[in-house]
Amino acid sequence: MNLSTVPIGEVKVMVAVKSLVWAVRVPAAAVAAGFTACAVTAVAGIPGILQPAFWLLIHASCLLIGFVIHEGSHVLGLKLTPGITHVTFASTLLRFSVIPMGRLVGWQAALIALAGPLAACVAGVPVALALPDYALHWWFFLHAIFLLPLFGDGRSLVKGLLAWRRQVHLLQVDP
């Protein structure tokens, strides 16, 4: 697991986006390599493979962009919340997340938990309106599933709603 802890005051939107994009570098590279292999195959004499490869590239890109929007919205929400001291960017081969450190009140935790999935869903609306026949918007809309308590956002949402005005315990950074 790759961990990078940054004081919240030093987190800039572009730095957060760079960290999130860096976290998806392996899946993005795999998609790019697959598309390149298909393009080379098409040039070498099997042109029918290029169009499916192109659509695979577009769908995979929507999947990755949805996650960057999702986690980036959490970072933006954390940056706007007093009491957050640090943010840790955690990533593995197929997963990345943002871990807040500091203090939050329950309603703040609930709003931040909602921010990621809702931002991804909202980002899917113009895609759905512009390209309704291509099902690209579902990669964005599916982020609503992360609000189920089975997932971290859903657990944070429930925890925040149950502790509406009370402090929610987060990780602490030792000075």
Secondary structure, 3 states (H helix, E strand, C coil): CEEEEEEHHHCCHHHHHHHHHHHCHHHHHHHHHHHHHHHHHHHCCCHHHHHHHHHHHHHHHHHHHHHHHHHHHHHHHHHCCCCEEEEEEEECCCCEEEEEEEEEEHHHHHHHHHHHHHHHHHHHHHHHHHCHHHCCCHHHHHHHHHHCCCCHHHHHHHHHHHCCCCEEECECCCC
